[in-house]
Amino acid sequence: MTTRNVVRWLAWLWVAAAWPGPALAHKASDSYLTLQVQGIAVQGHWDIALRDIDFALSLDADGNGEITWGELRARENDLAAWVLQHLTLERGGACALRSSSLLVDHHIDGAYAVLNLDGQCAQSTGPLRLDYRLLFDLDSTHRGLLNLTLDTRVQTAVFAPGSAQQTFAATPPSLWAQLRQYSAEGVWHIWTGFDHLLFLFSLLLPAVLLRVANRWTAATSRRAVFGHVLAVVSAFTLAHSLTLSAAVLGWVTLPSRWVESTVALSVVLAAANNVWPVVGRRLWLFAFCFGLIHGFGFASVLIDLQLPAEALALSLVGFNLGVEAGQLVCVAAFLPLAYALRSTRFYLRWFLPVGSWLTMAVAAIWLAERALDLKLITQ
């Protein structure tokens, strides 16, 4: 690969991560489907974010940016019809489902409509087949998280456009299959968690440089660069693994707005440190301190799923492993390019300062949105 191509790839990577588009809200689009299937009887509830329903059905009738209980109730029949069109259950034949009531609940990322479901299947034994298609035609990043009790056996699953149809036997899948599925979900969440990635990239930008006489200059020791990167990534990993586990297990609970605002603030400070260096080679300590807060952000998807104890440990391990694997892939893609360009004018005069300023600007908007409950660039 030529130097020009390396420059293009590195520039594209940074712009793609920092570009202020609608996908950059930290919490991805998820819904939470809880079902109990005992024989032919089906009961459960489906939690769907009001922002997602509004995106599909335009609930905000008066256009004031807020969805009221009255606006939601006025579209209850439309909501029920839309939801049931996108979920099919079969057990020896189609299961007849209906929405019995509508409630509102608050998850860590906002208000959710809760549709209570009940119905009957054609047979009382055999595997259960689910076909989940909610929002996939509008948002390919949407995920459906299932907590299923099938004849007293608890199972979990994640629905995505490539895995919209899944079959569940009365005997749960192997531990390896469940671990693999939640690992994949962990990879997906770190790759779509742009604030986490920008925080990490901001810390790694100066890893291939040295500060000499108040100026950045290229590092000459690969060993020193590798040791610095290893310290930063390890500290960040250890910190967010600790708080991810503590939050999911219910040991520590922090307000969502405080967590998300602090995550945005951490990105601002990490990028600002590249322009006005305050924290020197002890960036690993900076990464550890703010990594503790990032872990609470990672935990949101598993907390909202409300897994029973027997499924919690496995999903937690798998999700955490996926987050770490996804993070390492990003670092492995970024670092060689940064090292190859560390002594170029592009890296020293453009990529480091402009990338840091762009990151600060986007993260500052995130901070205002999350701390003040505004809508500036996210949807």
Secondary structure as the mmCIF struct_conf table of DSSP 4:
data_model
#
loop_
_struct_conf.conf_type_id
_struct_conf.id
_struct_conf.beg_label_comp_id
_struct_conf.beg_label_asym_id
_struct_conf.beg_label_seq_id
_struct_conf.end_label_comp_id
_struct_conf.end_label_asym_id
_struct_conf.end_label_seq_id
HELX_RH_AL_P HELX_RH_AL_P1 THR A 3 ALA A 18
HELX_RH_3T_P HELX_RH_3T_P1 PRO A 22 LEU A 24
BEND BEND1 ALA A 25 LYS A 27
STRN STRN1 ASP A 30 GLN A 38
TURN_TY1_P TURN_TY1_P1 GLY A 39 ILE A 40
STRN STRN2 ALA A 41 ALA A 49
HELX_RH_AL_P HELX_RH_AL_P2 LEU A 50 LEU A 57
TURN_TY1_P TURN_TY1_P2 ALA A 61 ASP A 62
BEND BEND2 ASN A 64 GLY A 65
HELX_RH_AL_P HELX_RH_AL_P3 TRP A 69 ALA A 74
TURN_TY1_P TURN_TY1_P3 ARG A 75 ARG A 75
HELX_RH_AL_P HELX_RH_AL_P4 GLU A 76 GLN A 85
TURN_TY1_P TURN_TY1_P4 HIS A 86 HIS A 86
STRN STRN3 LEU A 87 GLU A 90
BEND BEND3 ARG A 91 GLY A 93
STRN STRN4 ALA A 94 ALA A 94
HELX_LH_PP_P HELX_LH_PP_P1 CYS A 95 CYS A 95
STRN STRN5 ALA A 96 HIS A 107
TURN_TY1_P TURN_TY1_P5 ILE A 108 ASP A 109
STRN STRN6 GLY A 110 GLN A 120
BEND BEND4 ALA A 122 ALA A 122
BEND BEND5 SER A 124 GLY A 126
STRN STRN7 LEU A 128 TYR A 132
TURN_TY1_P TURN_TY1_P6 LEU A 134 LEU A 138
TURN_TY1_P TURN_TY1_P7 SER A 140 THR A 141
STRN STRN8 ARG A 143 LEU A 150
TURN_TY1_P TURN_TY1_P8 ASP A 151 THR A 152
STRN STRN9 ARG A 153 PHE A 159
HELX_RH_3T_P HELX_RH_3T_P2 PRO A 161 SER A 163
STRN STRN10 GLN A 165 PHE A 168
BEND BEND6 ALA A 170 THR A 171
HELX_LH_PP_P HELX_LH_PP_P2 PRO A 172 SER A 174
HELX_RH_AL_P HELX_RH_AL_P5 LEU A 175 THR A 192
HELX_RH_AL_P HELX_RH_AL_P6 PHE A 194 LEU A 204
HELX_RH_3T_P HELX_RH_3T_P3 LEU A 205 VAL A 208
STRN STRN11 LEU A 209 VAL A 212
TURN_TY1_P TURN_TY1_P9 ALA A 213 ASN A 214
STRN STRN12 ARG A 215 ALA A 218
HELX_RH_AL_P HELX_RH_AL_P7 ARG A 222 VAL A 248
TURN_TY1_P TURN_TY1_P10 LEU A 249 GLY A 250
BEND BEND7 TRP A 251 TRP A 251
HELX_RH_AL_P HELX_RH_AL_P8 SER A 256 VAL A 275
BEND BEND8 TRP A 276 TRP A 276
BEND BEND9 VAL A 279 VAL A 279
BEND BEND10 ARG A 281 ARG A 281
HELX_RH_AL_P HELX_RH_AL_P9 LEU A 283 PHE A 298
TURN_TY1_P TURN_TY1_P11 ALA A 299 ALA A 299
HELX_RH_AL_P HELX_RH_AL_P10 SER A 300 LEU A 305
TURN_TY1_P TURN_TY1_P12 GLN A 306 GLN A 306
HELX_RH_AL_P HELX_RH_AL_P11 ALA A 309 LEU A 341
TURN_TY1_P TURN_TY1_P13 ARG A 342 SER A 343
BEND BEND11 THR A 344 THR A 344
HELX_RH_AL_P HELX_RH_AL_P12 ARG A 345 ARG A 345
HELX_RH_PI_P HELX_RH_PI_P1 PHE A 346 PHE A 351
HELX_RH_AL_P HELX_RH_AL_P13 LEU A 352 LEU A 372
TURN_TY1_P TURN_TY1_P14 ASP A 373 ASP A 373
BEND BEND12 LEU A 376 ILE A 377
#
